[in-house]
């Protein structure tokens, strides 16, 4: 018996020894799934994947684990009708997989596929644990990412470096930002906001980054580590005697200073940084640095020399490393990059689907692109991790596959194109756009969005239902087809999320919103989608009423049903808001009461709808933050970080004057009910009180009381409708300090609530 057990043990050990990283991914998708596939990694100078058959097992073959992951995802989508995305990374595979009757092969010369924006690490990933990171790495493998930005734990490097420079723990705490704001600290925008970080946070993040990097390297990925581009605390001139630029302010926040690369101690500081980075996390093939990010030109800076020094410091850490820099507004400045050797710099063309710089027509067009340097075509898609349907399907395809008339002019630029990148400020939204982007390197010929959307629907739901197809084709022609010339930064912002006013259009000050689709289109799509869900889950009752659905839906169907209906409600609420303000301006008291009440009912109904899915519940964000803490004080700090980021973003100055308030707004259950509803109810009550007051005698308009000395024109102005004055920050800040619990667990029946919403909108 012992001998048998020992034999079984060694057999299991040998199986584990020969298991591939893709087998592990398959087991996380569906325990036992790895037995249904034959994974083959082969040597090849060409990036490729192949699908084949070996008996009852599906063969997925490629030259890297990531490329094999792309092949696996291709098979699941286009053979098995299984779509894995952020809302669904686990599934149940068929007992017998559909066979690959004819081998299929795809190749690409776009060998670099990047992921993440610095902002993503705060807007989406601030409080992720290893389990959530493991799921994201699996998503990256399936979608072809092989060079992800990896800045988790960057604060650990800085803490250790600053201690060596003589800074105290207290001083470091005032410099390094809190978890929800680390991205803007790392980008040289602010100091200390959201901190100080507890020592336990540094230990947590160091361990987490090591787990992340180990898994990425197991999968043939090349993580991009944060390099050193000269940032120092704003008091470095006084504390360390360094030659630094004036730090200044950013939206009211104290900015870190920039150490001039020509300073005699620059190499010393840079070496300290890279030594500590290497000690903690090893060397990298790529380092990310964005000097002079979102800053005006400075005649005192020798950009060529600055670039040379930054490059030299990086090369001392790893002579083979490549500098990764964002192509964004004025950066990278040609004066800095022109003297650099080809191959040493890789530019992320950050917003290629809207404002490309690589040579095609756009407001940011650089006729010569990035010169001799390699670059990546990137999809930004979403700013502030806002919730909303949005995409630029035609623009994305037209920019990625330039017309033949442009090819001769773009020959040199396209010869330096080395891959693609996902550079979203926030993830876990609009899976259709990221799915489309991920396939572009593997599709040599241009195709239409209509044909691709049809295949996407079949893959995502495992069905070719006509109503679902009609719904998505309608969305592809409207809300997912933001046209050339519209430069808004992500989705149409929900009217619910904006600070109330008489002229409310966008929620955040930087959104650049501009209408481009009929709001009735999303409502029609929601109705079609619900009908398609009814057909898909109750095919035996195809002739029954549209609203008889009561069984649970497949995960992707349910998620999209909620998301599309949410968009329809938000779009109709924008119309309802206009009716309400028109009532006020027309001084129609009864209509105002009715329409303002209907708007508030819509807001609360939206809250109920979003509560049916975990992804749209505030609790999934706040609970993740609280779970990071080890003590009540730490839990409180992290929850405060989470609440502030999605509302006021900063202090009073930042919220009222600086321009960041509601930048990261979220249409989430709980936040709608307890934060946005309070603002709108307060506003409508104030408008109503003003209207009612105007129906009573107003002696002050006759020049009595405090207005006795006013001129006729001043009295006339008082008689006009006045915007009510409300101290919004005084209403908003208390919510950020509260400790009321929000749960992540969904509540209510999705279909019943969707039916309720659509009946309300009749």
C-alpha positions in Angstrom: 0.0 0.0 0.0 2.8 2.4 0.9 4.6 1.5 -2.3 1.4 2.3 -4.3 0.9 5.6 -2.5 4.6 6.5 -3.1 4.2 5.7 -6.8 1.0 7.9 -7.0 2.9 10.7 -5.3 5.8 10.6 -7.7 3.4 10.4 -10.7 1.6 13.5 -9.4 4.9 15.2 -8.9 6.0 14.4 -12.4 2.8 15.7 -13.8 3.2 19.0 -11.9 6.8 19.1 -13.1 5.7 19.0 -16.7 2.7 21.2 -16.2 2.9 24.5 -18.2 1.9 28.0 -17.0 -1.1 27.7 -19.4 -2.2 24.5 -17.6 -2.3 26.5 -14.4 -4.4 29.2 -16.1 -6.8 26.6 -17.5 -7.3 25.1 -14.0 -8.2 28.6 -12.7 -10.7 29.0 -15.5 -12.3 25.5 -14.9 -10.8 22.8 -12.6 -9.9 19.9 -14.8 -9.8 21.9 -18.0 -6.1 21.4 -18.7 -6.8 17.7 -19.4 -8.8 18.7 -22.4 -6.0 20.6 -24.1 -2.6 19.8 -25.4 -0.2 22.8 -25.0 2.8 22.9 -27.2 5.5 25.6 -26.9 7.9 25.5 -29.9 10.9 27.6 -30.9 10.2 30.2 -33.6 11.5 33.6 -34.5 8.0 34.5 -35.6 5.3 35.2 -33.1 2.4 32.8 -33.8 -0.3 30.6 -32.5 -1.8 27.5 -34.0 -5.0 25.5 -33.2 -5.1 21.8 -34.0 -6.6 18.6 -32.8 -5.0 15.5 -31.2 -7.7 12.8 -30.6 -10.2 14.4 -28.2 -7.8 17.1 -27.1 -7.5 20.5 -28.6 -3.9 21.5 -29.4 -2.8 25.0 -28.8 0.6 25.7 -30.1 2.8 28.8 -30.1 6.3 30.2 -29.6 5.6 31.9 -26.2 3.3 31.2 -23.3 1.5 34.5 -24.0 1.0 33.7 -27.7 -0.4 30.3 -26.7 -2.7 32.1 -24.3 -3.9 34.2 -27.3 -4.6 31.0 -29.2 -6.4 29.5 -26.2 -8.6 32.6 -26.0 -9.2 32.5 -29.8 -10.3 28.9 -29.5 -12.7 29.5 -26.6 -14.3 32.5 -28.4 -14.6 31.2 -31.9 -15.0 27.5 -31.4 -16.5 27.0 -28.0 -18.6 30.2 -27.7 -17.0 31.1 -24.4 -15.8 34.7 -23.7 -13.6 35.4 -20.8 -13.3 39.0 -19.6 -13.2 41.1 -16.4 -16.8 40.2 -15.6 -16.2 36.5 -16.2 -12.8 34.8 -15.8 -14.2 31.4 -14.7 -16.6 29.2 -16.7 -17.6 25.6 -17.2 -16.2 24.1 -20.3 -18.1 21.4 -22.3 -17.4 17.8 -21.3 -16.2 17.3 -24.9 -14.7 20.4 -26.6 -15.7 21.3 -30.2 -13.0 19.9 -32.5 -10.6 21.9 -34.6 -11.4 20.2 -37.9 -8.9 22.3 -39.9 -5.7 23.6 -38.4 -5.7 27.4 -37.9 -2.6 29.6 -37.7 -2.1 33.3 -37.0 1.2 35.2 -37.1 2.1 38.8 -36.2 5.2 41.0 -36.5 3.8 43.3 -33.7 5.7 41.5 -31.0 5.3 44.0 -28.2 1.9 44.2 -26.5 1.8 46.7 -23.5 -0.7 47.1 -20.7 -1.6 49.8 -18.2 -1.4 53.5 -17.6 0.1 54.9 -14.4 -3.5 56.0 -13.5 -4.8 52.5 -13.8 -2.8 51.5 -10.7 -4.9 54.0 -8.6 -8.2 54.3 -10.4 -8.7 50.5 -10.7 -6.0 48.6 -8.9 -5.3 50.6 -5.7 -6.5 47.9 -3.4 -6.1 44.7 -5.3 -4.8 41.6 -3.5 -2.9 38.7 -5.0 -6.1 36.8 -6.0 -7.3 39.8 -8.0 -3.9 40.4 -9.5 -3.6 36.7 -10.5 -7.0 37.0 -12.4 -5.7 40.2 -14.2 -2.5 38.4 -15.3 -4.6 35.6 -16.7 -6.6 38.2 -18.6 -3.4 39.7 -19.9 -2.2 36.3 -21.2 -5.5 35.6 -23.0 -5.3 39.1 -24.6 -1.7 38.9 -25.7 0.0 41.3 -23.2 3.7 40.5 -22.9 5.1 43.8 -21.5 2.9 45.1 -18.7 3.7 48.1 -16.6 4.6 46.9 -13.1 4.8 49.7 -10.6 3.3 48.0 -7.5 5.6 48.7 -4.6 7.4 51.6 -6.2 6.8 53.4 -2.9 8.9 50.7 -1.2 11.9 51.6 -3.3 11.5 55.3 -2.5 11.1 54.8 1.2 14.3 52.9 1.4 16.1 55.4 -0.8 15.0 58.4 1.2 16.0 56.7 4.4 19.5 56.4 3.0 19.4 60.0 2.1 18.7 61.0 5.7 14.9 61.5 5.6 12.9 60.4 8.6 9.9 58.2 8.5 7.7 61.2 9.3 9.2 63.2 6.5 8.7 60.3 4.1 5.1 60.0 5.2 4.6 63.6 4.1 6.1 62.9 0.7 4.7 59.6 -0.5 0.9 59.6 -1.2 -1.8 57.3 0.0 -2.9 54.2 -1.9 -5.6 55.8 -4.0 -3.3 58.6 -5.1 0.1 56.9 -5.6 -0.2 57.2 -9.4 -0.1 61.0 -9.3 2.7 61.0 -6.8 4.7 58.6 -9.1 4.0 61.0 -12.1 5.4 63.9 -10.2 2.1 65.7 -9.7 1.7 65.7 -5.9 3.2 64.9 -2.5 1.7 63.2 0.5 -2.1 63.4 -0.3 -3.9 60.4 1.2 -0.9 59.4 3.5 1.0 58.8 5.5 1.4 55.1 4.6 1.7 52.7 7.5 4.8 50.5 7.6 2.5 47.4 7.0 1.5 48.8 3.6 5.1 48.8 2.4 5.5 45.2 3.5 2.3 44.2 1.8 3.1 45.9 -1.5 6.7 44.5 -1.6 5.4 41.0 -1.2 2.6 41.6 -3.7 5.0 43.0 -6.4 7.3 40.0 -6.0 4.3 37.6 -6.6 3.3 39.7 -9.6 6.7 39.7 -11.1 7.3 36.0 -10.6 4.1 35.1 -12.3 4.7 37.5 -15.2 8.2 36.1 -15.8 6.8 32.5 -15.7 4.6 33.5 -18.6 7.4 34.9 -20.8 6.3 38.5 -20.0 8.8 41.4 -19.8 7.5 43.6 -16.9 8.2 47.4 -17.3 9.6 48.7 -14.0 9.5 52.4 -13.0 12.8 54.1 -13.8 14.3 57.3 -12.3 13.6 60.6 -14.0 14.7 63.0 -11.4 11.9 63.4 -9.0 12.8 64.5 -5.4 10.9 65.9 -2.5 10.1 69.6 -3.0 12.4 70.5 -0.1 15.4 68.7 -1.6 17.2 72.0 -2.2 17.2 72.8 1.5 17.5 69.3 2.8 20.1 67.9 0.4 21.6 70.9 -1.3 20.4 69.8 -4.7 20.0 71.9 -7.8 16.2 71.4 -8.4 13.6 73.1 -10.4 10.8 75.1 -8.7 8.2 72.5 -7.7 5.1 74.7 -7.9 1.5 73.5 -7.5 -0.7 71.0 -9.4 -4.5 71.6 -8.8 -3.6 73.1 -5.5 -1.3 70.2 -4.4 2.4 70.7 -3.7 4.4 69.0 -6.5 7.7 67.2 -6.0 10.7 69.0 -7.3 12.8 67.8 -10.4 16.5 67.2 -9.9 18.3 68.7 -12.8 20.1 65.8 -14.6 23.2 68.1 -15.0 23.4 68.4 -11.2 26.6 66.9 -9.8 24.7 64.6 -7.6 22.2 63.3 -10.2 24.2 60.1 -10.9 24.5 59.4 -7.1 20.7 59.8 -6.5 19.9 57.8 -9.6 22.2 55.0 -8.6 20.7 54.9 -5.1 17.3 54.5 -6.8 18.2 51.8 -9.3 20.3 49.9 -6.7 17.2 49.7 -4.4 14.9 48.9 -7.2 17.1 46.0 -8.3 17.6 44.8 -4.8 13.9 44.5 -4.2 12.5 43.5 -7.6 15.4 42.6 -9.9 16.5 44.1 -13.3 14.1 44.8 -16.1 14.3 44.8 -19.9 12.2 47.9 -19.9 12.0 51.0 -17.6 9.2 53.5 -17.7 10.1 57.2 -17.4 8.1 60.4 -18.2 10.3 63.4 -17.5 8.6 66.8 -17.9 5.2 65.2 -17.8 2.4 67.7 -18.5 4.7 70.6 -17.9 5.3 73.8 -20.0 8.6 74.2 -22.0 11.4 75.5 -19.9 14.1 77.4 -21.7 16.6 76.7 -18.8 16.5 73.0 -19.4 18.8 71.3 -21.9 16.5 68.6 -23.0 19.0 66.7 -25.0 21.5 66.6 -22.1 18.7 65.6 -19.7 17.7 62.7 -21.9 21.3 61.6 -22.2 21.7 61.6 -18.4 18.5 59.7 -17.8 19.3 57.1 -20.4 22.8 56.7 -19.1 21.6 56.1 -15.5 19.1 53.5 -16.8 21.8 51.8 -18.9 24.0 51.5 -15.9 21.3 49.5 -14.2 20.9 47.3 -17.2 22.9 48.0 -20.4 20.3 46.1 -22.5 17.3 47.9 -21.2 14.9 50.1 -23.2 13.4 53.3 -22.0 9.5 53.4 -22.3 8.0 56.9 -22.6 4.5 58.1 -23.1 3.6 60.0 -26.2 1.3 62.5 -24.6 0.7 66.2 -25.4 4.2 67.7 -25.8 6.1 64.6 -24.7 8.4 63.1 -25.6 10.0 66.4 -26.7 12.0 65.9 -30.0 14.8 68.0 -28.5 15.3 65.2 -25.9 14.8 62.2 -28.2 16.4 63.1 -31.5 20.0 62.5 -30.3 19.1 59.1 -28.9 20.0 55.8 -30.6 17.3 53.9 -32.4 16.2 50.9 -30.3 17.0 52.5 -27.0 13.6 54.3 -26.8 10.1 52.9 -27.1 7.2 55.5 -27.3 3.7 54.7 -26.3 1.4 56.6 -28.7 -1.0 56.9 -25.8 -4.3 57.9 -27.5 -4.0 56.3 -31.0 -7.7 55.7 -31.4 -8.4 59.4 -31.1 -5.4 61.7 -31.1 -2.6 59.8 -32.8 0.8 61.4 -33.1 2.4 58.9 -35.4 1.6 60.8 -38.6 -2.1 60.2 -39.4 -4.4 63.3 -39.3 -5.3 64.4 -35.8 -5.0 67.5 -33.6 -1.8 66.0 -32.1 -0.3 64.8 -35.4 3.5 64.8 -35.7 4.2 64.6 -39.4 7.5 62.8 -38.8 6.0 60.6 -36.0 8.6 59.6 -33.5 11.5 59.8 -35.9 13.9 56.8 -35.7 12.3 55.5 -32.5 10.1 52.4 -32.1 6.6 53.0 -30.9 3.3 51.2 -30.0 -0.2 51.9 -31.2 -2.3 52.3 -28.0 -5.9 52.4 -26.9 -6.7 54.8 -24.1 -10.5 54.6 -24.2 -11.3 55.6 -20.6 -10.3 58.5 -18.3 -10.9 58.5 -14.6 -12.3 54.9 -14.7 -15.7 56.4 -15.3 -18.7 54.1 -15.9 -20.3 54.3 -19.3 -20.5 52.7 -22.8 -18.0 54.3 -25.2 -15.8 53.5 -28.1 -14.4 54.7 -31.4 -14.7 51.6 -33.5 -14.3 53.2 -37.0 -11.5 55.5 -35.8 -9.7 52.6 -34.2 -9.8 50.5 -37.3 -9.0 53.4 -39.7 -6.0 54.5 -37.7 -4.7 51.0 -37.3 -5.2 50.2 -41.0 -4.4 53.5 -42.7 -5.9 53.9 -46.2 -3.6 53.1 -49.1 -3.4 56.8 -50.0 -1.6 57.5 -46.7 0.7 54.4 -46.7 3.5 56.0 -48.7 3.7 59.0 -46.3 3.6 56.7 -43.3 6.1 54.2 -44.5 9.0 55.2 -42.2 6.6 55.6 -39.2 4.9 52.2 -39.7 8.3 50.5 -40.1 9.0 51.5 -36.5 5.6 50.2 -35.2 6.4 47.3 -32.9 3.1 46.5 -31.3 0.1 47.7 -29.4 -0.8 48.9 -26.0 -3.7 49.2 -23.6 -3.2 52.5 -21.8 -6.6 53.0 -20.1 -6.8 55.2 -17.0 -9.3 52.7 -15.7 -10.0 49.1 -16.6 -12.9 46.7 -16.1 -15.1 48.6 -18.5 -16.3 48.3 -22.2 -14.9 44.8 -22.8 -15.9 44.9 -26.4 -13.3 47.6 -27.2 -10.5 45.8 -25.5 -11.4 42.6 -27.2 -11.3 44.3 -30.5 -8.0 45.9 -29.8 -6.4 42.7 -28.7 -7.2 41.0 -32.0 -5.8 43.7 -34.3 -2.2 42.4 -34.2 -3.4 38.9 -35.3 -5.7 40.2 -38.2 -3.6 41.3 -41.2 -6.4 42.6 -43.3 -8.8 45.4 -42.4 -12.4 44.3 -41.6 -15.6 46.2 -40.8 -16.9 46.7 -37.3 -20.2 45.2 -38.4 -18.7 41.8 -39.3 -16.5 41.8 -36.2 -19.4 42.7 -33.9 -21.4 39.8 -35.2 -18.7 37.3 -34.4 -18.2 39.0 -31.0 -21.8 38.5 -30.0 -21.7 34.8 -30.9 -18.5 34.4 -29.0 -19.6 36.4 -25.9 -22.9 34.7 -25.5 -22.5 31.4 -27.3 -25.5 32.2 -29.4 -26.4 34.0 -32.6 -29.7 35.4 -31.4 -31.1 38.1 -33.8 -32.2 40.5 -31.1 -28.8 40.5 -29.4 -27.2 41.0 -32.8 -29.5 43.9 -33.6 -28.8 45.5 -30.2 -25.1 45.4 -30.6 -25.2 46.6 -34.2 -27.2 49.5 -33.1 -24.7 50.3 -30.3 -21.8 49.9 -32.8 -23.3 52.5 -35.1 -24.0 55.0 -32.3 -22.5 55.1 -28.8 -19.5 52.9 -29.8 -18.7 55.0 -32.9 -17.6 58.3 -31.5 -16.6 60.2 -34.7 -13.5 61.9 -35.8 -13.3 65.4 -34.4 -15.0 64.5 -31.1 -12.1 64.4 -28.6 -14.0 63.6 -25.4 -12.1 61.6 -22.9 -14.1 58.4 -22.4 -17.9 57.8 -22.0 -20.7 60.4 -21.8 -20.7 61.2 -18.2 -23.9 60.4 -16.3 -25.9 63.5 -15.4 -26.5 61.8 -12.0 -22.9 62.2 -11.1 -22.4 65.9 -11.8 -22.6 68.7 -9.2 -26.1 70.2 -9.9 -26.4 73.5 -11.7 -28.7 75.2 -14.2 -26.4 74.2 -17.0 -25.2 70.8 -16.1 -23.7 68.9 -19.0 -20.6 67.0 -17.8 -19.7 65.7 -14.4 -15.9 66.5 -14.5 -14.2 69.6 -15.6 -11.9 67.9 -18.1 -14.2 65.5 -19.9 -14.5 67.5 -23.2 -17.9 65.9 -23.8 -19.8 66.6 -27.0 -23.0 64.9 -28.1 -22.6 62.4 -30.9 -25.4 59.8 -30.6 -29.2 59.8 -30.2 -30.0 58.9 -26.6 -33.0 56.9 -27.9 -30.5 54.5 -29.5 -29.4 53.1 -26.1 -33.0 52.7 -25.0 -33.9 50.8 -28.1 -30.7 48.7 -27.6 -31.7 47.9 -24.0 -35.2 46.7 -25.1 -33.7 44.6 -27.9 -31.2 43.1 -25.5 -33.8 42.1 -23.0 -35.8 40.5 -25.7 -32.7 38.6 -26.8 -32.1 37.5 -23.2 -35.6 36.2 -23.2 -35.1 34.1 -26.3 -31.7 32.8 -25.2 -32.9 31.5 -21.8 -36.5 30.6 -22.6 -36.4 29.3 -26.2 -39.3 27.0 -25.4 -41.4 30.1 -24.6 -40.3 32.2 -27.5 -43.8 33.4 -28.1 -44.4 34.5 -24.5 -44.4 38.1 -23.3 -41.2 40.1 -23.4 -41.3 40.4 -19.7 -41.8 36.8 -18.5 -38.1 36.1 -18.0 -37.4 35.0 -14.4 -34.6 32.5 -14.6 -31.0 33.5 -14.0 -29.0 34.5 -17.0 -25.6 33.5 -18.2 -23.0 35.8 -16.6 -22.0 37.8 -19.7 -25.7 38.3 -20.7 -26.6 39.5 -17.2 -23.6 41.9 -17.0 -24.3 43.4 -20.4 -28.0 43.6 -19.8 -27.4 45.7 -16.6 -24.7 47.8 -18.3 -26.7 48.6 -21.4 -29.9 49.4 -19.4 -27.8 51.5 -17.0 -26.7 53.6 -20.0 -30.2 53.9 -21.3 -31.4 55.2 -18.0 -28.5 57.7 -17.7 -29.2 59.0 -21.2 -32.9 59.4 -20.5 -32.1 61.1 -17.2 -30.2 63.7 -19.1 -33.3 64.5 -21.1 -35.4 64.5 -17.8 -32.9 67.0 -16.3 -33.4 69.3 -19.3 -37.2 69.2 -18.8 -36.8 70.0 -15.1 -34.6 73.0 -15.7 -36.9 74.2 -18.5 -39.8 74.1 -16.0 -37.7 76.2 -13.6 -36.8 78.8 -16.3 -40.5 78.9 -17.4 -41.5 79.3 -13.7 -43.9 76.4 -14.0 -44.1 75.3 -10.4 -46.3 72.2 -10.7 -44.3 70.9 -13.7 -41.1 71.5 -11.8 -42.3 69.6 -8.8 -43.4 66.7 -11.1 -40.3 66.6 -13.3 -37.7 67.0 -10.5 -39.4 64.2 -8.5 -39.3 62.0 -11.6 -35.6 62.7 -12.0 -34.9 61.7 -8.4 -37.0 58.6 -8.9 -34.8 57.7 -11.9 -31.7 58.2 -9.8 -32.9 55.8 -7.1 -34.1 53.3 -9.7 -30.6 53.4 -11.3 -29.2 52.7 -7.8 -31.5 49.6 -7.5 -30.5 48.4 -11.0 -26.7 48.7 -10.3 -27.2 46.9 -7.0 -27.9 43.6 -8.9 -24.3 43.2 -10.1 -21.2 43.2 -7.9 -19.1 45.2 -10.4 -21.5 48.2 -10.1 -21.7 48.2 -6.3 -19.7 50.7 -4.3 -19.0 48.0 -1.8 -16.7 46.1 -4.1 -14.4 49.2 -4.0 -14.7 50.2 -0.3 -14.5 46.6 1.0 -11.3 46.0 -1.0 -9.8 49.1 0.6 -10.8 48.2 4.1 -9.5 44.6 3.7 -6.0 46.1 3.0 -5.8 47.3 6.6 -4.5 45.4 9.6 -5.7 47.8 12.3 -8.8 50.0 12.7 -6.7 53.1 11.9 -5.3 51.5 8.7 -8.8 50.4 7.6 -10.1 53.9 8.2 -7.3 55.5 6.2 -7.8 53.2 3.2 -11.5 53.6 3.2 -11.1 57.4 3.3 -8.7 57.1 0.3 -11.3 55.1 -1.6 -14.2 57.5 -0.8 -12.3 60.7 -1.5 -10.8 59.6 -4.9 -14.2 58.9 -6.4 -15.9 62.1 -5.1 -14.0 65.3 -4.1 -10.6 63.8 -5.2 -8.8 66.4 -3.1 -9.3 69.0 -0.4 -11.7 72.0 -0.7 -9.3 73.9 -3.0 -8.9 71.0 -5.3 -12.6 70.2 -5.3 -13.9 73.7 -5.8 -11.0 75.4 -7.7 -8.4 72.9 -8.7 -10.6 71.0 -11.2 -10.4 67.4 -10.1 -13.7 67.1 -8.2 -15.8 64.2 -9.7 -13.0 63.4 -12.2 -13.2 59.8 -11.1 -16.9 59.7 -10.5 -18.6 56.3 -10.5 -22.2 55.4 -11.4 -22.3 52.8 -8.6 -25.0 51.5 -6.3 -24.7 53.1 -2.9 -22.8 56.1 -4.2 -25.9 57.1 -6.2 -28.2 56.8 -3.2 -26.1 58.3 -0.5 -24.0 60.9 -2.3 -25.4 62.0 -5.7 -29.1 61.8 -4.5 -28.3 64.1 -1.6 -26.7 66.7 -3.9 -29.6 66.6 -6.4 -32.4 66.6 -3.7 -30.6 69.6 -2.0 -30.5 71.5 -5.3 -34.0 70.9 -6.4 -35.3 71.8 -2.9 -33.4 75.0 -3.1 -34.7 75.9 -6.6 -38.3 75.1 -5.4 -37.8 77.3 -2.4 -36.6 80.1 -4.5 -39.5 79.8 -6.9 -42.0 79.7 -4.1 -40.4 82.7 -2.5 -40.8 84.7 -5.7 -44.6 84.2 -5.5 -44.6 86.2 -2.3 -44.2 90.0 -2.0 -40.5 91.0 -2.1 -40.1 94.5 -0.6 -36.3 94.3 -1.1 -36.9 94.7 -4.8 -38.6 98.0 -4.1 -35.4 99.3 -2.6 -36.2 98.6 1.0 -34.1 96.8 3.7 -30.5 95.8 2.7 -31.1 96.8 -0.9 -32.1 100.4 -0.2 -28.9 101.8 -1.8 -28.8 99.6 -4.9 -29.1 101.1 -8.3 -32.0 100.4 -10.7 -29.9 98.0 -12.8 -28.8 96.1 -9.7 -32.4 95.8 -8.5 -33.4 94.6 -12.0 -30.7 91.9 -11.9 -32.1 90.7 -8.6 -35.4 90.2 -10.2 -33.9 87.7 -12.7 -33.7 84.0 -12.0 -30.7 83.4 -9.7 -28.5 80.3 -9.5 -28.8 79.1 -6.0 -25.7 79.2 -3.9 -24.8 76.0 -2.1 -21.6 75.1 -0.4 -21.2 71.7 -2.1 -18.0 70.8 -0.5 -19.6 71.1 2.9 -22.2 68.5 1.8 -19.6 66.2 0.0 -16.8 66.1 2.6 -18.9 64.6 5.4 -19.6 61.5 3.3 -15.9 60.9 2.7 -15.5 60.7 6.5 -18.3 58.3 7.2 -17.9 54.6 8.1 -21.3 53.2 7.1 -20.7 49.8 5.5 -21.4 49.0 1.8 -21.5 45.4 0.7 -20.2 43.9 -2.5 -22.9 41.2 -2.7 -25.5 41.7 -5.4 -29.2 42.2 -4.4 -32.3 41.7 -6.4 -33.3 39.9 -9.6 -31.6 41.4 -12.6 -34.3 40.8 -15.1 -37.1 42.0 -12.8 -35.3 45.2 -12.1 -34.4 45.7 -15.8 -38.1 45.2 -16.6 -39.0 47.8 -13.9 -36.6 50.3 -15.4 -37.8 49.8 -19.0 -41.4 50.0 -18.0 -40.6 53.3 -16.1 -39.1 54.7 -19.3 -42.1 54.0 -21.5 
